[in-house]
Amino acid sequence: MTDLTSYPVRLAGDIAGLLDTLNEHLIQATPREAARILVTVLDGEDGVLGRVTGLVATGSHVTKDLSTRGLLPPEIPLALGRAANELHDIGLDIDEHTGTMTALAAPPPAATMTVPKPAVSDRPAGQHR
């Protein structure tokens, strides 16, 4: 039997599953790796949080149109609008701490290692000059 679920609905389900997978990786991550994951996820514009905030705001606009046509109660777009605003505010609160997480996520500075020149006695025979 053919699955009649539309691509966008399947996509939403796939994204939800990927978030579960990412959560499992976060649980097992090293501190540096966890910070890198969180910095990426919590970015208020380009990260998962920012994109979800935008999606919820779009949902508010779409459902507002459906509400004005009498297909949905007006409480739905209002609730989605409030949720989008809350997510935006949460993103602003988190932005205050991204610098600290970014610092933890950064690889440690490369240790400057000087390679000592071989002493004359360390050179193969016949190459003493």
Secondary structure, DSSP 8 states (H G I E B T S, - for coil): ------HHHHHHHHHHHHHHHHHHHHHH--HHHHHHHHHHHH-TTTSHHHHHHHHHHHHHHHHHHHHHTTSS-THHHHHHHHHHHHHHHHHHHHHTTHHHHHHHHS-------------GGGS-TT---
